[in-house]
Structure formats: structure tokens, C-alpha cells
Amino acid sequence: MAEKQVKDYEKFVVRFPDGMRDAVAERTKENGRSMNSEIIDMISKSLSSISLSDEKLVYMLEAATQENILSLSDDDRAEVGPLLMQIAEKLTSKIESETSSLKQVIAMLSAIKKHT
């Protein structure tokens, strides 16, 4: 089967707020990708992230005290283990996302300062 040509992909026009294009361009340089590839990667990561709400995370963390974990049956522990791993992955993802957002904000501020 032949691969899709660029003209076969759907197109969507995006309007960037001031400074965001420069921030994305900076990120493309860091990652060695095109603007399009970088934007697609950011959207893909956003869409594939685990969807636990902050409230659910707080509830699960409060319920997952060491005392509660030790009182669980072996079967319950087997179920809780993957859930705690999911929480750890979600928290890691949130930290990475917030770090990335912070870098973007700093890059935008830097771009704005250069133009003033």
C-alpha cells in the first residue's frame, strides 16, 4: 500500500497568540523536527494522556496510605498495584506537561522582550 502524500492529509489553519510561534520554533530546533511534526507530537501527547481528574488523584492518594495498603488482601493489593502505577504515571505526565508549559511561557516572555 502506498504511503499518503502530503497533499492527502487534512489541513487545518492555526492562529498563534503573540510569541507562541517563536516558542514552537525554538522547540523544533531543540528536537530537530519541523514545525508541523512538533505541533502534531504535542497534540498527540495531549490526546493520549491518562484521564484521571485532579479530584480522583487526590482521593486515591489519600486512600492509599501505608496503613490502608498493609490491611489489604493479596487480591486487593494485586488490583491496587496497577492503579498506583497509573497514578504515578499521571503525576509524572502532569509534571512533564507543566515543565513544558513553563518552558513555553519563558520562551514567549523572552520573545516578547526581544521585540520591545
C-alpha positions as CSV (number, residue, x, y, z in Angstrom):
1,M,0.0,0.0,0.0
2,A,1.4,3.4,-0.9
3,E,2.0,6.0,1.8
4,K,-0.1,9.1,1.9
5,Q,1.3,12.1,0.1
6,V,1.4,15.4,1.9
7,K,-1.5,16.7,-0.2
8,D,-3.6,13.8,1.0
9,Y,-3.6,14.8,4.7
10,E,-6.2,17.1,6.2
11,K,-5.1,20.7,6.6
12,F,-6.1,23.0,9.5
13,V,-5.0,26.6,9.9
14,V,-3.9,27.6,13.4
15,R,-3.7,31.2,14.7
16,F,-0.9,31.5,17.3
17,P,-1.0,34.1,20.1
18,D,1.9,36.5,20.0
19,G,5.2,34.8,20.8
20,M,3.9,31.2,20.6
21,R,5.1,30.6,17.0
22,D,8.6,31.6,18.2
23,A,8.3,29.3,21.2
24,V,7.3,26.4,19.0
25,A,10.1,27.2,16.5
26,E,12.6,27.1,19.4
27,R,11.3,23.8,20.5
28,T,11.6,22.4,16.9
29,K,15.3,23.4,16.9
30,E,15.8,21.6,20.2
31,N,14.1,18.5,19.0
32,G,15.3,18.6,15.4
33,R,11.9,18.4,13.8
34,S,9.7,20.5,11.5
35,M,7.1,22.9,12.9
36,N,4.4,20.6,11.7
37,S,5.9,17.5,13.3
38,E,6.4,19.3,16.6
39,I,2.8,20.5,16.7
40,I,1.5,17.0,15.8
41,D,3.7,15.5,18.5
42,M,2.4,18.0,21.2
43,I,-1.3,17.3,20.2
44,S,-0.7,13.5,20.1
45,K,0.8,13.6,23.6
46,S,-2.0,15.7,24.9
47,L,-4.7,13.4,23.5
48,S,-3.1,10.2,24.7
49,S,-2.5,11.3,28.3
50,I,-4.3,9.4,31.1
51,S,-7.6,11.0,32.0
52,L,-7.7,11.0,35.8
53,S,-9.1,14.2,37.2
54,D,-7.2,16.0,40.0
55,E,-10.0,15.2,42.4
56,K,-9.7,11.4,41.6
57,L,-5.9,11.7,42.1
58,V,-6.3,13.4,45.5
59,Y,-8.9,10.8,46.6
60,M,-6.7,7.9,45.5
61,L,-3.6,9.3,47.2
62,E,-5.5,9.9,50.4
63,A,-6.9,6.3,50.3
64,A,-3.5,4.8,49.5
65,T,-1.9,5.3,52.9
66,Q,0.6,2.8,54.0
67,E,-1.8,1.6,56.8
68,N,-4.6,1.0,54.3
69,I,-2.3,-0.8,51.8
70,L,-1.0,-3.2,54.6
71,S,-4.5,-4.1,55.6
72,L,-5.5,-5.1,52.0
73,S,-5.9,-8.7,51.0
74,D,-3.4,-10.2,48.5
75,D,-6.1,-9.9,45.8
76,D,-6.8,-6.3,46.6
77,R,-3.1,-5.5,46.6
78,A,-2.9,-7.1,43.1
79,E,-5.6,-4.6,41.9
80,V,-4.2,-1.6,43.7
81,G,-0.7,-2.0,42.4
82,P,-1.5,-1.2,38.8
83,L,-3.8,1.7,40.0
84,L,-0.9,3.2,42.0
85,M,1.3,2.8,38.9
86,Q,-1.3,4.7,36.9
87,I,-1.3,7.4,39.4
88,A,2.5,7.6,39.3
89,E,2.4,7.8,35.5
90,K,-0.3,10.5,35.6
91,L,1.7,12.6,38.1
92,T,4.8,12.2,36.0
93,S,2.9,13.2,32.9
94,K,1.5,16.3,34.7
95,I,5.0,17.3,35.9
96,E,6.4,16.9,32.4
97,S,3.5,18.8,30.9
98,E,3.8,21.7,33.4
99,T,7.5,21.8,32.9
100,S,7.0,22.0,29.1
101,S,4.3,24.7,29.6
102,L,6.7,26.7,31.8
103,K,9.4,26.4,29.2
104,Q,7.0,27.7,26.6
105,V,5.9,30.6,28.8
106,I,9.5,31.6,29.4
107,A,10.3,31.3,25.7
108,M,7.3,33.5,24.9
109,L,8.3,36.1,27.5
110,S,11.8,36.1,26.1
111,A,10.4,36.6,22.5
112,I,8.2,39.4,23.7
113,K,11.2,41.1,25.5
114,K,13.2,40.9,22.3
115,H,10.5,42.7,20.4
116,T,10.1,45.5,22.9
